[in-house]
Amino acid sequence: MRFTNISQLSNKNYDVIIVGLGAVGAAALYQFSKRGVSVLGIDQFDPPHNFGSSHGETRITRLAVGEGKDYVALAMRSHQIWKEIESLSCKKLYFQTGGILMDSGISPWEKHGTKSFLDRTIAFAKEFGIAHNVINAEDTITRFPQIRLESSGKTYAEEATGYLLPELCIATQLELALGLGADVLVNTKVLGLENIENGTKLLLEDTSLLAKKVVLTAGGWIKDFLPKEESRKFKICRQVLHWLEIESLHDLWKNSPVFMWGIGAQPEDFIYGFPSLDGRSVKMATESFLETDHPDLINREVGEQEKGEFMKNKVAGRFQGLSGRILKSSVCFYTVTEDGRFVIRPLQNHPAVLMVSACSGHGFKHSAALGEFLAQEVCAEVKTVELEID
Ligand SMILES: Cc1cc2nc3c(=O)[nH]c(=O)nc-3n(C[C@H](O)[C@H](O)[C@H](O)COP(=O)(O)OP(=O)(O)OC[C@H]3O[C@@H](n4cnc5c(N)ncnc54)[C@H](O)[C@@H]3O)c2cc1C
């Protein structure tokens, strides 16, 4: 059942309560409900919403993920689960457009904590037998004339790459979970966690709930549950998405692949984008690693100067078929760790609480399989994909 009022839940005890119903929490809720576990998902907002890390129309998914060899199997498993969810819900979540990962070749660039990102991607593709091509700049421009890759550049092209619709992925998994007997409580903030015999007490504004196990998928708000020195390891980094107007004569962006492009030596020397979904604009963004203390303090406005800098520093001279106007922008945030890896472990001093966070800007594509991993871990099942628990 979907609740907005805690009093409707009168005295229910759950085997599992999931705190946070973004990408990872919604996936976990679906996976627990599939197993017949008595499970409740709670969110401080009404998901899918625009305040966390899982909104903004599209997310790239790719298989040979240079972020880590162990994540390749996770991405592959997620693709299988997205297909299963599509067939159960009759909704299209994943669009296989093909994808290109480009390196300007000016200086080596790192990404999500990983050096030599392009070379690692190619190595993983070879090792896992993932269909791909490596092409030079001339061939890249011939195949994708909307992109003006420098002559020193190199491109990894992967067929299985595409984009997911994040809001629909979350909504669909919540709906499926509700249909399978899960409960969902929205607009309710968990204020604290207390160890009790055989489980955890979740403190809410006027009352509390009990669960044998808690899965904490609070995204950037994980900071609220950690001691100060631990919390500092999770950097909240504001990100801005822009929708750029297409020049009316150009049809180049309609069937474009998703793209990622390393344009210099620094992690911020990067731009990525999508095909046009509406025929009028293409979504593009860079990455920023400037830290904000807490998700609640993020500036949600995007100023004209900021838009101008994005156009000048990241877009100008790199693309064809754009008018130069930004039609709209949206703010989101990453939760980043030093090495860019996910953190999955029991919450400090809370043995019955499993925390999952810091998807460091690359977690959406993995969320379906992460949800499955969490359910398998808590239900003591054999794992489909092995991941380290710290
Ligand atoms: C701009 C941008 C672009 C990205 N692009 C990609 C991409 O192309 N491909 C990719 O794979 N990944 C991408 N990512 C990363 C990916 O989107 C994130 O890793 C992922 O969505 C994080 O999901 P989450 O569930 O951890 O966090 P969230 O989606 O933020 O969910 C956390 C939830 O917990 C709730 N919550 C927190 N505290 C409490 C509390 N105390 N009580 C109740 N509820 C609480 C919040 O309200 C929220 O709903 C991108 C991220 C951003 C920001």
The ligand as a Gaussian input file, in Angstrom:
#p B3LYP/6-31G(d) Opt

LIG

0 1
 C       23.451000      15.049000     -13.217000
 C       23.697000      13.599000     -12.998000
 C       23.981000      12.795000     -14.066000
 C       24.228000      11.423000     -13.897000
 N       24.446000      10.657000     -14.979000
 C       24.568000       9.316000     -14.824000
 C       24.626000       8.474000     -15.960000
 O       24.555000       8.956000     -17.088000
 N       24.733000       7.140000     -15.760000
 C       24.782000       6.592000     -14.520000
 O       24.883000       5.370000     -14.411000
 N       24.714000       7.374000     -13.412000
 C       24.596000       8.706000     -13.539000
 N       24.482000       9.519000     -12.445000
 C       24.564000       8.915000     -11.104000
 C       23.259000       8.292000     -10.688000
 O       22.165000       9.017000     -11.163000
 C       23.269000       8.190000      -9.172000
 O       24.405000       7.443000      -8.780000
 C       22.041000       7.501000      -8.627000
 O       20.879000       8.031000      -9.203000
 C       22.030000       7.647000      -7.111000
 O       20.879000       7.026000      -6.614000
 P       20.630000       6.909000      -5.043000
 O       19.459000       6.021000      -4.882000
 O       21.907000       6.555000      -4.349000
 O       20.325000       8.399000      -4.547000
 P       18.979000       9.262000      -4.690000
 O       18.328000       9.011000      -5.977000
 O       19.332000      10.667000      -4.338000
 O       18.025000       8.669000      -3.576000
 C       18.176000       8.872000      -2.210000
 C       16.778000       8.966000      -1.632000
 O       16.833000       8.906000      -0.211000
 C       15.849000       9.766000       0.300000
 N       16.227000      10.070000       1.689000
 C       17.405000      10.575000       2.090000
 N       17.437000      10.712000       3.431000
 C       16.238000      10.294000       3.881000
 C       15.651000      10.226000       5.174000
 N       16.332000      10.607000       6.276000
 N       14.398000       9.756000       5.293000
 C       13.707000       9.363000       4.184000
 N       14.207000       9.433000       2.932000
 C       15.460000       9.891000       2.780000
 C       15.903000      10.946000      -0.639000
 O       14.743000      11.740000      -0.552000
 C       16.078000      10.268000      -1.978000
 O       14.838000       9.993000      -2.610000
 C       24.217000      10.877000     -12.595000
 C       23.940000      11.692000     -11.485000
 C       23.667000      13.041000     -11.690000
 C       23.358000      13.891000     -10.500000

